[in-house]
Amino acid sequence: MELFWNIPIFFKVLGVFTLILVLIRKNAQLGTAFFSGALLLGLWCRMTPLKLAQSIGLALIDPKTLLVAAMVGLILILSRSMETLHQMKRLLASLQGTITNAKAQLIVFPALIGLLPMPGGAIFSAPMVEEVGKQYGIDAETKSLLNYWFRHVWELFWPLYPGMILATSLAGFEFWTLVLRGFPLSLFSTLLGYLFLLRSLHLPKTDREQAAKPSEWRTILREVAPILFVVIASIGGSLSIALLKGAFPAIERIPTEIPLIVALLVSIALVWRMNRATQQIIVSAVWNKPLLNMLYMTFGIFAFKGVLVESRAVENLSAFFIALHVPLMLLVMLIPFIAGGIAGVALGFVGTSFPVLLSLLHSMRFEQPQTIPYLVLAYCSGFAGMMFSPLHVCFALTREYFNADFGRLYRRLWLPLMLLLLGGAAYFFILRYLGGN
């Protein structure tokens, strides 16, 4: 029994990770998986029950935890409201009659759905992709991959994705730090999608006689306005705080998450008013199982992070890796990639791998700007693992919708994902050369 308590910290953390990932694969709630991991880790590291309860309790009421939970919850409320009120359907329908270039349609339809982090959102753009694909005789695997790939090109930087929000919060960065640095990777992902999935398709060019009327573009702008408002208003709010804090020092105490939270609240109200939402629709948007599950998971992740720190597990784990001289870059790529592949969701790989990686970087005396390249690489690696995962909901739904062959999908998916990983590694060295700025 004594051996159980005294095994090296690496095997303890590995055991906890295994428990979390097994629970996820057994379809347990992600929140339950993270809370279970926190309890096992705390007890295995000889924390007393009182100390463990205090650690979890303090993590749950930490202002940072509550702000992240608020952002995640509001984003899902906005997403569900636009879905239930058919605003995204109207947007796609407007674009279908406006964009006449077939290749552009195959990019824009799934990418627009990707602006909002809806669980399984790829299924909403699938009918549009199917219509274009059937018209030009595109095979099932190509249609599946086009819908899947371009649905997720935003996720490497888009500020409305919970994974990006959580990564920024765990790292303690200004909100736009990872967002801005993830943008080049998003462009690279889009380029890879075009080169591997679209370039070889011989589809018709735009018919100039079918150019969109100004009224059609106004319709599109009206339908997409709530999403654009969130991004523009939150950026404007953040810039205003940055510019005014010199003249008004009290402004500096405003959390960086507040502009996005306010923008989301206004945007939700705008959607409800534009669409004359009934009380029933509003209640279903703010109180539903997916929303509660996501909030439960968010609190579970922060509880897990709190126990990782308070148990000194990450401190001891850092010393273990340093003593073995394991290349840091290898850990930064491998841990999130594996977590993404098993969890199949961004919050899963961020919640499991980022607390460990951050503590490892801090134990090596990295200043915050020095950690940026490593975390950008970690996020890119986790994203690649998630995209390769058969547990990814969008992958499963897209494959099922188009009745695509599983093996053929993977034979065409692995190369662009590996190139994305290599591109992330090259970008890591560029960011390091620039000093993380």
N, C-alpha and C positions, 0 to 999 in steps of 0.2 A: 504493500500500500504506500509505503514511503517513496518508492520509486515513482509512483503516479504523481506525487506532489513535487518531486525534485527533477523531473525531466527538463531539458533545456527549453528556454522560452520559445524558441522557434517552433518546436513541436506542439507547445501549448497553443500558440496563435494559429498554427496550421490546423490543429484539432478544432478550434473555435470556428475558423473559416469553413472547414469541412461541414460542421454542424449547420452553419448558416446556409451554405449552398445546397446541402442535402434537403433541408427544410424547404428551400425555394423550389427545388426540383420535385418535391413531393406535393407541390401546390399549396404549401402553407402561406399564410399572409406574410408579405415581406416584413411588415412591422413585427410580427411574431418571431420571425427568423432573427431579426436584429436584437430584439429584447432577450431572446433565448441565448444568443451569442454573448450579450453583455453579462447576463447572469453566470453563464459557465466560465467566462474569462475572469470575472471578479472573484468567484469562489476558488477557481484553480490557482489564482495568484494570491490566495490566502487573505483576501479582504474579508473583514467581518461582515455579517449580514447588515449591521447598522451602517457601516461605512459604505457598503455597496448601495444600500437604499438611498443614502445621502447623495452619493455620486450621481445616481440616476435621477433623483429628484431635482438636484441643482441643474443638471443638464436640461431637464424638461422645461424649467421655468426661466432659463437663460434668455435674455432679450433677443439674442441672435437666433435662437431656436424658434421663438415665437414669430419673429419677422420673416424667417424663411418659410415657416408654415403658412403664414398669411399670404405670401407671394404665391406659393404653390397652389393654395386653395383658390385664390382669386383667378389665377390663370385657368384652372379647370372649370370654374364657374363661367368665365367668359367663353371658353371653348364649348362647353355644353349648351350654353345659351344660344350661340351662333349655330350650333348643330340642330338643336331642337326647333328653333325658329326658322330653319331652312335658309339661313343667310349664306352659308358656304355653298349650298346647292345652287342658289341664285347666282352667286359669283361665278361658279364653274360654268353654268349655263350661258351667262353673258359672255364669258371668254370663248366658249365654244363657237359662238357665232361671230366673234370678233377676230380671233387669231386663226388665219387660214393656212398657215404653214404647218404641215403635218409634224415635222420634227419639233417645232416650237410647242405645239400642243402636247406632245409626249413628254416634254420637260415641264411645261408650265402647270398642267393639271395636277400632277402629284406634288410639285413644289409648292403650289398655293395651299394645298391641304397641309403641307408640312409647316406652314407658318404658325399653325396652332398645334400644340402638343396633345392631340387627342389619342388616347390608347386605341391601337388598331386603326389609326386614321387612314392607312393606305387603302382600306376597303372603300372609302368614299370616292377616291379618284379612280379606282379600278374600272367602274363602268365606262368612264370617259376614255380611258386608255384602251379598253376593249373595243369601243366603237371605232376609234381611229385605227387600231391594229387590225380589226376584222376587215375594214375597208381596203387596206393595203396588203392583206395576207401575211401579217407578221405572226411568227410562231408563238406558242404559249409561253415558252421559257423567256423569250425576249420581252414580251409584254409584262411578264411577272417582274423581271429584273429592272425594267424601265420604271415601273410603278414603285417598286421597293427602293431603288437607289435614289431617285430624285425626290422621293418623299422625305428622305433623311439628310439631304445635303446641307440643310440649315443647322442641324443639331450640333455641329462642331463649333458654333459661335452664337446662335440665335438666343437673345437674352430671355425669351419666354420659356425656354426649356428647363424643367425642374433640375435636370442633371447639371446644367451649367450654373444655375442659381446655387445649388448645393455645393458644387466644387468651389465657387467663389467665396461662399460663406465659410466653409471649412478652412480655406486658406487664409481668411482674414484680409482679402484684397479689397480694394475699391471695386465697385460693382462692374465697371467696364474693363477691368484689367485683362481678364481671360477672354472676354467677348471680342475685344479688338484684335487680340493676338490669334484668336481662332479663325478670324475671317479669311486669311490666306489659305488655310487648310480647307475651308468650305469651297473656295474657288477651285482648289486643286481637285477636290472630290467631284465637283461638277465637271471639270475637264476630263477626269478619268471616266465618268459616266458617259460623256459624249464619245470619247475615243473608243471605248470598249463596247458600247451598247447601241449608239446611234449612227456613228460615222459610216458604217458599212451598209446602212439601210438606204435604198434608193426610193425616196419619197418625193412627191411633187413640191415644187417651189410655191411661194405665195402668189395667189392670183390677185393682181393689182385691182381688178374690177370689183373685188369684194372688200375693199378697204373699209375699215370701221367708220361710222359716223360719229361726230362729236357727242351726240346724245348717248351712244352706246358706251363710250369711254366714261361719261359722267355716271352712268349706271354702275359700271365696274368700280369707279372711285368711291361711290356711295356705299357699296357692299363691303369694300375692303377698308373703309374709313376707320372702324373701331380698332383694327390691328395696327394700322399706320399711326393712329393717335397714341396708342400705348407706347410705341417705340419713340416717336418724336417727342411726346410730352415727358417721358422719363429721361431721355437724353437732355432735353432742355432744362428740366429740373435739376439734374446732376450738375450741368454746366453752371446754372445760376448759383447753386450752393458753393461751387468751387470759386466763382468770381466774387461772391459777396462775403465769404468767410473772413477775408482780410479786413474788411471794413466793419463787419459785425461778428466778432469772435464767437458769440453764442450760437451762430448758425452752424459752426463746426461740430456742435454736439448732435446735430440732426443725423440719424443713421442714414447711410448711403442707400438703404433699401426703400426709404420713404417715397422718393419720387415715383418709383415704379408702382408701389402700392396705391398711391393716389391716382396715378394714370389708369390703373386697372379698374379702380372703383368707378371713375368717371366713364370709362369705356363700357363697362357692364351696364351702367345706367343708360348710356346712349343706345346700346343694343336693345334693351328692354323697351325704351321709348320709341325707337324707330319701328319696331315690330309689334308694338302694342301688346306686349307680353301679358298673359293672364296671370292671376295669382297662382294658379296650379303650376304653370311653367316656371315661374320664379322659384316656388318652393322646391320643385324637382331639380332645379339648377343648383340651389344652395344646400340641398340635403339629399344626397344619393350615395349609394354604396361605393362607387369608384372614388368619389371625393373623400369619403371617410377613410377608405383604405390608404389613399395617398397621404393623408395627414397622419394616420397611424404609422405609416412607414417612415415619414419624415421625423417624427418624434423617436421612433426606434433607432434610426441612424444616429441621432445626436446622443441618445442614451449610450449606444455602443461606443461612440467617440469619447464620451465622458469617462467611461470605465477604462477604456484603453489608456487614457492619460493618468487617471487616478491610481490605477493598479501598477503603474510604472512598467507595464508590459512593453510599450513601444520604446521606452528608454533602454530596457534590457535587450529588446530585439535589435535595436540599432547597434548596441555594443557587440552583439552576436555576429551580425553581418560584417561589421568593421573588422572584427578579429579574423574572420574567414577571408577577407579581402574580396568579397563578391562585388563585381562591377556594378556601380550604382545605376548606370544607364540600363543595364540588363534587368534589374529589379523594377525600375520605373516602367519599362515596357511590358515585362512578363506578367507581373501581378495584376494590373488592370485588364490586360488582354484575357487572361484566364477567367477573372471574375466576370468580365463582360460576356464571355462565351458561355459561362454556366448560368448567369443570372438572366441574360437576354434583355436587360433594361438598364438605362443609363444610371438611374438612382441606385441600382444594385451594385454596379462596379465602382461608382464614386463612393458610396457609403462604406463598402468593404475595404477598398484599397487606399483611398486618399488619407484617412487618418493615420494609417501605418506609414505611408510615404512621407507625409508632412512631418511626422515626428522623427523619422529617420533623417530627413533633411535638416531639421532644427538641431538634432543631436550632433550633426556634423558642422554646426556653427554657420550654416548658410544664412545670409541676410535675405530679407523678403524678396528683393529684386532678383537675387540669384536663384530663387526657387521657381520663378516663373517659367523658364524654358523646360524644366523637369515636369511641371504640372501640365503644361500644354502637351508635352509628349505623352504623359500618362493618360490624359483625356483622349488624345488621338488613338492610343493603343487600346484603351477600353472600348472606344467607339467601334474600332475595327473588330474586336472580339464580339461585341454585341451584334454587329451586322452579320457576323459569320455564324451566330447562334441559331440553331433550329428552334430554340425556345422563344425567340423574338416573335411577339404577337403579330406584327405586320408581315413578317416573313411567312408565318404559317397561314394567315388569312389570304395573302396575295397568292401563294402557291395553290391554295385550295380553290380560290375564285377562278383562276385561269387554268386549273387542272394541269399544272406544269409538272414535269418530271423532276423529282427531288435531286437525283444524281446529276442531271444535266445542269440544273441551277447552280450547284456547288462547283461544277467544273468550270463554269464561266464567272463565278463570283470570287474565287480565291485569288486570282491574279490582280484585279484592280484593288482588292483589299490589301494584299501584300505590298503593292506599289504605294498605296496610301500610307501604310506603316513606314516604308522607306522614305517617303516624302516627309512624314512627320519627324523622322530621325534627322534628315537633312535640315529641316526647318529648326530643329532643336539646336543644331550647331550654329545656325545663323543667329538665332536669338541669344545664344551664349556669347557669340562674337560681339553682338551689339550690347551686351551687358544686361540682357533681360528687359531692356527698355523698348 
